[in-house]
Structures are given as structure tokens and as C-alpha cells.
């Protein structure tokens, strides 16, 4: 009974030696065998066929090897996106998304929190509030669940799902190191992106760790007062503080980052906003990702027309701003940026909500 009390939520994120210790394995090489099965996506001890039968039975009675389970999967043929509802050990639910781009690259969009405390007014996740942080194991298991429905290896990860990754930086960076290990998924750190709404202490901490992942910062507008209205985080760390942190991050890491510029019709797509954006980025090695707002029920914005976007980009061209125009993937299944949310956070209600969306 004492051993059960000390067991982890999940075995993901643990190395073979630690597996030997926490599971009281009689032989050390059992730890490596279990580790290899977990990386393959095998949760059940019953399926770990190279373990002795009596050991499989003991372990199955001791604990489940996963802390989460898939309760809903929604797919779309048009963009190749797949959204999953993942139920955690305590009944709470998060969403993650498998994205496929035009080049066929498969990307896992992972959540880092149940809900979000940042309250960005254009983001549906912000309407949930923050329920809790995810553990490292719970983050890793989202990738494993997505891997099971992917027809190709998942080669990229973006921490752009539910939650603010830099508000849960310890679990996020631990999961990144796990994904990067040569004996797990051997993912290049430059194929992993952390998105933030502008949590300055987290940016500085990430710089200290010298973890060469990509950074994406949700800017939305370079107008300080307007950004404070749209993104409450700006009231704690305004555009000046954010820029100083990003300059430091760039000096330490020497890498280009991106500004995510969510285009809100009639709000941040005029010439004045273009001029302020051009002035803000001129000292930075940055690409501005222009993303038309993804519709989310109950939020007070509209998506700009193609004409409005063309007009805004013409301003940026004239001002020599380095930008890209991005088409959101997963919009049809409410799986695009800013659309993830589980309002009631109960499995049954979540399933009913998705059933209604599919009708």
C-alpha cells in the first residue's frame, strides 16, 4: 500500500532507472523495456509482451501507465487537422490538435494548462479562467495520443494549445527535454515552438536556460493603450518591457522569433497600427505572422475581409516590415488558435458540445 501512495500519476517523463525504482522492478533491464514500450505509445502493461506474465499482472494491478485518456476525436478532411479531447486523472479535460501543413509536416499543438488566466479578449480559452497547470506527464501524453491517430511521424511541436506555457514553464521545459532525447523522439529543439502572450519573467527565464526553441509572441498591436485593452497581460508588462525582454532573449539565443499578429477587423488593421508595428519591430530580428481572427462564439470581434487584409499588408510592404500571411488550420473543428475551450470541463458535457458542432 505504501508503494501505491508514492506512485507517480504516469510513467511518462521518467527514465529507465527511475522506472525501476518507482515500480520496484526485480530486474533493471525491465525498466528499459517498459521505457521503450511507452515511447511506442503502449499504455497497457498487458501489451508489454517481453515482460514476464507474472510481472505484467503485478504492474497492471499496481497502476495504470497513463494519466489521461482520449474521450473525443474530431477530424476535418479540408485542412487535415484532428482535434482531441483528453480527460485527465481528475476528470478535467484539455484539448490538443494534430496539424498537417501543405508540405505534409505533422505538428502537435499541445496544451500546458487547463484553461488560462491571461484573459486575452480575442481568445476563447481565456473565457474558461485557469483551473490548474498540467504536469509534465500530462503534456507528454497529449503527444502520445496524437501520435496514435497520425499516419506519419509528428516532427514538430507547438505549445499553442490551452493555457500560457510560460506560466507553467517548469513542466513545459521538462517535457521539451523529454521530446528531445535521442532514446525517445529525438525532436530537434528548433522544431519546437513556445507561444506566449508576453509573460516577461518567463521569457527571461527561458533565455537563462539557453534552450534553443523557437519563440512566438502574441503581439496583436504595438499600440500600448490598445494592447492593454485587448490583452490584460500588457497591464503587468507593457510593450516597452516586452521589447526589452525580447532583445535580451535574442542577444542570448541569437535566434529570430515571431510576432503573432491576430488581425481583428476594424481594430488593428489600419494605417496607424501598421506604422506603430513598423516602428516597434525595426530593432528586432523578427517575422510578423499575420493571422486572421478565428471566429469564437461570444467574443466581440469579426474576421477581416480579404480586402482589409490586402490593404493592411500594402501598408506593411511600404514600411518594409518582414511578415507572412498565415491561413489557420483546424478552424473548421474549432481547433485553430484562440478557439480551444472546454467551458464546463466535464467529460459528458464536452462530448455533447462536440456532437452539436458535428451536426
C-alpha positions as CSV (number, residue, x, y, z in Angstrom):
1,X,0.0,0.0,0.0
2,X,2.9,2.3,0.8
3,X,4.3,1.8,-2.7
4,X,0.9,2.8,-4.3
5,X,0.9,6.0,-2.3
6,X,4.2,7.1,-3.8
7,X,3.5,6.2,-7.3
8,X,3.5,9.0,-10.0
9,X,0.5,10.0,-12.0
10,X,2.0,8.5,-15.1
11,X,5.2,6.8,-16.2
12,X,5.9,9.3,-19.0
13,X,8.8,11.6,-18.5
14,X,10.6,9.0,-16.3
15,X,13.9,7.4,-17.4
16,X,14.5,3.6,-17.2
17,X,16.4,3.8,-13.8
18,X,13.6,5.8,-12.2
19,X,11.0,3.3,-13.6
20,X,12.9,0.5,-11.9
21,X,12.7,2.4,-8.6
22,X,9.1,3.6,-8.6
23,X,7.8,0.2,-9.9
24,X,10.1,-1.9,-7.6
25,X,11.1,-3.9,-10.7
26,X,13.0,-7.1,-9.8
27,X,15.4,-6.7,-12.8
28,X,16.9,-3.4,-14.0
29,X,16.5,-4.2,-17.7
30,X,12.7,-4.3,-17.2
31,X,12.9,-0.5,-16.8
32,X,14.4,-0.1,-20.3
33,X,11.8,-2.5,-21.8
34,X,8.9,-0.5,-20.2
35,X,10.5,2.8,-21.3
36,X,10.7,1.6,-24.9
37,X,7.0,0.4,-24.9
38,X,5.9,3.8,-23.6
39,X,7.7,5.6,-26.3
40,X,5.9,3.4,-28.8
41,X,2.6,4.6,-27.3
42,X,1.8,1.4,-25.5
43,X,0.0,2.3,-22.2
44,X,-1.1,-1.1,-21.0
45,X,1.3,-3.4,-19.2
46,X,-0.7,-6.4,-20.6
47,X,0.7,-5.4,-24.1
48,X,4.3,-5.3,-23.0
49,X,4.9,-8.8,-24.2
50,X,8.6,-9.0,-23.4
51,X,7.9,-8.7,-19.7
52,X,7.1,-12.0,-17.8
53,X,3.4,-12.7,-17.4
54,X,3.5,-12.5,-13.6
55,X,5.3,-9.1,-13.7
56,X,2.7,-7.8,-16.2
57,X,-0.1,-8.9,-13.9
58,X,1.6,-7.3,-10.8
59,X,2.1,-4.0,-12.6
60,X,-1.4,-3.9,-14.1
61,X,-2.8,-4.3,-10.6
62,X,-0.4,-1.6,-9.3
63,X,-1.2,1.3,-11.5
64,X,-2.3,2.4,-15.0
65,X,0.7,3.6,-17.0
66,X,-1.2,6.7,-18.3
67,X,-2.7,9.6,-16.5
68,X,-5.1,10.6,-19.3
69,X,-7.4,9.1,-21.9
70,X,-9.0,10.2,-25.2
71,X,-12.7,11.0,-24.9
72,X,-13.4,12.6,-28.2
73,X,-11.7,12.9,-31.6
74,X,-12.9,15.3,-34.3
75,X,-11.3,15.4,-37.8
76,X,-11.5,17.6,-40.8
77,X,-10.6,16.5,-44.3
78,X,-10.1,20.0,-45.7
79,X,-7.2,21.1,-43.6
80,X,-6.0,17.7,-42.3
81,X,-6.5,18.8,-38.7
82,X,-7.5,16.4,-35.9
83,X,-8.7,17.7,-32.5
84,X,-8.7,15.6,-29.4
85,X,-10.4,16.0,-26.0
86,X,-8.2,14.5,-23.4
87,X,-9.6,13.6,-20.0
88,X,-7.1,13.9,-17.1
89,X,-6.9,11.8,-14.0
90,X,-9.1,14.2,-12.0
91,X,-11.8,14.4,-14.7
92,X,-10.7,17.7,-16.1
93,X,-10.4,18.0,-19.9
94,X,-7.9,19.7,-22.2
95,X,-7.8,19.9,-26.0
96,X,-4.8,19.2,-28.3
97,X,-4.6,19.3,-32.1
98,X,-2.8,17.5,-34.9
99,X,-2.0,19.8,-37.7
100,X,-0.8,18.9,-41.2
101,X,0.6,21.6,-43.5
102,X,0.9,21.8,-47.2
103,X,4.3,20.2,-47.2
104,X,2.9,17.2,-45.2
105,X,4.6,18.0,-42.0
106,X,2.8,16.8,-38.9
107,X,2.7,19.2,-35.9
108,X,1.3,18.5,-32.4
109,X,-0.3,21.6,-30.9
110,X,-0.2,20.9,-27.1
111,X,-1.9,22.5,-24.1
112,X,0.0,23.5,-21.0
113,X,-2.8,24.4,-18.6
114,X,-6.5,23.6,-18.0
115,X,-7.9,26.9,-19.1
116,X,-6.0,30.1,-19.0
117,X,-5.7,33.1,-16.6
118,X,-4.5,35.6,-19.2
119,X,-7.9,36.8,-20.3
120,X,-7.0,37.8,-23.9
121,X,-10.3,39.2,-25.2
122,X,-10.0,37.6,-28.6
123,X,-9.3,34.1,-27.3
124,X,-11.9,31.5,-26.4
125,X,-9.7,29.7,-23.9
126,X,-9.5,32.9,-21.8
127,X,-13.2,32.6,-21.1
128,X,-12.6,29.5,-19.0
129,X,-10.3,31.0,-16.4
130,X,-7.4,29.0,-15.1
131,X,-8.3,25.7,-13.4
132,X,-4.8,24.3,-13.0
133,X,-1.4,23.7,-14.6
134,X,-0.7,20.5,-16.4
135,X,2.1,18.2,-15.2
136,X,4.9,17.1,-17.4
137,X,3.4,13.7,-17.8
138,X,0.0,15.2,-18.9
139,X,1.8,17.3,-21.6
140,X,3.8,14.4,-22.9
141,X,0.7,12.2,-23.1
142,X,-1.1,14.6,-25.4
143,X,1.7,14.0,-28.0
144,X,1.3,10.2,-27.5
145,X,-2.5,10.4,-28.0
146,X,-2.0,12.4,-31.2
147,X,0.7,10.0,-32.4
148,X,-1.8,7.2,-32.4
149,X,-4.1,8.9,-34.9
150,X,-1.3,10.3,-37.1
151,X,-0.4,8.4,-40.3
152,X,3.1,10.0,-40.3
153,X,5.7,10.8,-37.6
154,X,4.9,14.0,-35.7
155,X,8.0,16.1,-36.4
156,X,7.1,19.4,-34.9
157,X,5.5,20.6,-31.6
158,X,3.9,24.0,-30.8
159,X,2.9,24.9,-27.3
160,X,-0.1,26.9,-28.6
161,X,-3.0,25.0,-27.1
162,X,-4.9,25.8,-24.0
163,X,-3.0,27.9,-21.4
164,X,0.0,30.2,-21.2
165,X,3.2,27.9,-21.5
166,X,5.5,30.4,-19.7
167,X,3.1,30.4,-16.7
168,X,3.9,26.7,-16.4
169,X,7.5,26.9,-17.6
170,X,8.9,24.1,-15.4
171,X,6.6,21.4,-16.7
172,X,6.8,22.7,-20.3
173,X,10.6,22.7,-20.4
174,X,10.8,19.3,-18.8
175,X,8.5,17.9,-21.5
176,X,10.6,19.6,-24.2
177,X,13.8,17.9,-22.9
178,X,11.9,14.5,-23.0
179,X,10.8,15.0,-26.6
180,X,14.4,16.0,-27.5
181,X,16.0,12.9,-26.0
182,X,17.6,10.6,-28.6
183,X,16.0,7.5,-27.0
184,X,12.5,9.0,-27.1
185,X,11.5,11.1,-30.1
186,X,14.8,12.8,-30.9
187,X,13.0,16.0,-31.9
188,X,15.1,19.0,-32.9
189,X,14.7,21.8,-30.4
190,X,14.4,24.1,-33.5
191,X,11.2,22.2,-34.4
192,X,9.6,23.1,-31.1
193,X,7.9,26.4,-30.6
194,X,6.7,28.0,-27.4
195,X,4.0,30.6,-27.7
196,X,3.4,33.4,-25.1
197,X,1.1,36.3,-24.7
198,X,4.1,38.3,-23.3
199,X,4.9,37.0,-19.9
200,X,8.2,38.8,-19.4
201,X,9.6,36.8,-16.4
202,X,9.0,33.6,-18.4
203,X,10.8,35.0,-21.4
204,X,13.8,36.0,-19.3
205,X,13.8,32.6,-17.6
206,X,13.7,30.8,-20.9
207,X,16.7,32.9,-22.0
208,X,18.6,31.9,-18.9
209,X,18.0,28.2,-19.7
210,X,19.6,28.7,-23.2
211,X,17.0,26.2,-24.6
212,X,17.2,27.0,-28.3
213,X,13.5,26.5,-29.1
214,X,11.5,28.9,-31.3
215,X,9.6,31.7,-29.6
216,X,6.3,33.1,-30.8
217,X,4.9,36.1,-29.1
218,X,1.3,37.2,-29.4
219,X,1.5,40.9,-30.0
220,X,-1.9,41.8,-31.7
221,X,-1.0,45.5,-31.6
222,X,2.1,47.7,-30.9
223,X,-0.2,50.4,-29.5
224,X,0.4,50.2,-25.8
225,X,-3.0,51.5,-24.7
226,X,-4.9,49.4,-27.2
227,X,-2.9,46.3,-26.3
228,X,-3.8,46.8,-22.6
229,X,-7.5,46.8,-23.5
230,X,-7.2,43.7,-25.7
231,X,-4.6,41.8,-23.7
232,X,-4.6,42.3,-19.9
233,X,-1.1,40.9,-19.7
234,X,0.1,44.3,-21.1
235,X,-1.0,45.9,-17.8
236,X,1.7,43.9,-16.0
237,X,4.3,44.0,-18.7
238,X,3.7,46.7,-21.3
239,X,5.1,46.8,-24.8
240,X,8.3,48.5,-23.6
241,X,9.0,45.9,-21.0
242,X,8.2,43.2,-23.5
243,X,10.6,44.6,-26.1
244,X,13.5,44.8,-23.6
245,X,12.9,41.2,-22.7
246,X,12.8,40.1,-26.3
247,X,16.0,42.0,-27.1
248,X,17.7,40.2,-24.2
249,X,16.3,36.8,-25.4
250,X,17.6,37.4,-28.8
251,X,21.1,38.5,-27.6
252,X,21.4,35.4,-25.5
253,X,20.0,32.9,-28.1
254,X,20.8,34.8,-31.3
255,X,17.7,33.4,-33.0
256,X,14.9,35.0,-34.9
257,X,11.4,34.8,-33.3
258,X,7.9,35.6,-34.5
259,X,5.2,38.0,-33.6
260,X,1.7,36.5,-33.9
261,X,-0.5,39.4,-35.1
262,X,-4.1,38.4,-34.8
263,X,-6.0,40.6,-37.2
264,X,-9.2,42.0,-35.8
265,X,-11.4,43.7,-38.3
266,X,-11.7,47.4,-37.7
267,X,-9.4,47.2,-34.7
268,X,-5.8,46.7,-35.5
269,X,-5.6,46.7,-39.3
270,X,-5.5,50.4,-40.2
271,X,-2.5,52.5,-41.3
272,X,-1.9,53.9,-37.7
273,X,-1.5,50.3,-36.4
274,X,0.8,49.5,-39.3
275,X,3.1,52.5,-38.6
276,X,3.3,51.6,-34.9
277,X,4.1,48.0,-35.7
278,X,6.8,49.0,-38.2
279,X,8.4,51.3,-35.5
280,X,8.2,48.5,-32.9
281,X,9.9,45.8,-34.9
282,X,12.7,47.8,-36.5
283,X,15.3,46.9,-33.9
284,X,14.3,43.2,-33.8
285,X,15.1,40.2,-35.9
286,X,11.5,39.1,-36.2
287,X,8.9,37.9,-38.6
288,X,5.3,39.1,-38.1
289,X,2.8,36.3,-38.7
290,X,-0.5,37.8,-39.8
291,X,-3.3,35.6,-38.7
292,X,-7.0,36.5,-39.4
293,X,-9.0,36.2,-36.2
294,X,-10.6,32.8,-35.9
295,X,-14.3,33.1,-35.0
296,X,-15.2,32.2,-31.5
297,X,-18.7,32.4,-30.2
298,X,-19.5,35.2,-27.7
299,X,-16.4,37.2,-28.4
300,X,-16.7,40.8,-29.7
301,X,-14.7,40.6,-32.9
302,X,-15.0,39.8,-36.6
303,X,-12.6,38.4,-39.1
304,X,-11.2,40.9,-41.6
305,X,-12.1,40.6,-45.2
306,X,-9.5,39.8,-47.8
307,X,-9.7,43.4,-49.0
308,X,-9.0,44.7,-45.5
309,X,-6.0,42.3,-45.1
310,X,-4.6,43.3,-48.5
311,X,-4.8,46.9,-47.5
312,X,-3.0,46.3,-44.3
313,X,-0.3,44.3,-45.9
314,X,0.2,47.0,-48.5
315,X,1.0,49.4,-45.6
316,X,3.5,46.9,-44.2
317,X,5.1,46.4,-47.7
318,X,5.6,50.2,-48.0
319,X,7.1,50.2,-44.5
320,X,9.4,47.2,-45.2
321,X,8.0,45.0,-42.4
322,X,9.0,41.4,-42.7
323,X,5.7,39.4,-42.5
324,X,3.9,36.3,-43.6
325,X,0.2,35.7,-44.1
326,X,-1.0,32.5,-42.4
327,X,-4.1,30.5,-43.0
328,X,-5.3,29.0,-39.8
329,X,-5.5,25.2,-39.8
330,X,-8.2,23.5,-37.8
331,X,-10.7,26.4,-37.9
332,X,-13.5,24.1,-39.2
333,X,-13.3,22.0,-36.0
334,X,-12.7,24.9,-33.6
335,X,-9.1,23.7,-33.3
336,X,-7.3,26.8,-34.5
337,X,-5.5,29.4,-32.5
338,X,-7.8,31.0,-29.9
339,X,-10.6,28.5,-30.4
340,X,-9.8,25.8,-27.9
341,X,-12.0,25.8,-24.8
342,X,-13.9,23.3,-22.6
343,X,-16.4,25.6,-20.8
344,X,-17.8,23.1,-18.3
345,X,-14.8,20.9,-18.2
346,X,-16.7,17.7,-17.6
347,X,-16.4,14.8,-20.0
348,X,-20.1,14.3,-20.7
349,X,-20.8,17.9,-21.4
350,X,-17.7,18.1,-23.6
351,X,-18.9,15.2,-25.7
352,X,-22.3,16.7,-26.1
353,X,-20.8,20.0,-27.2
354,X,-18.7,18.4,-29.9
355,X,-21.7,16.3,-31.0
356,X,-23.6,19.6,-31.6
357,X,-20.7,21.0,-33.6
358,X,-20.7,18.0,-35.8
359,X,-24.4,18.2,-36.7
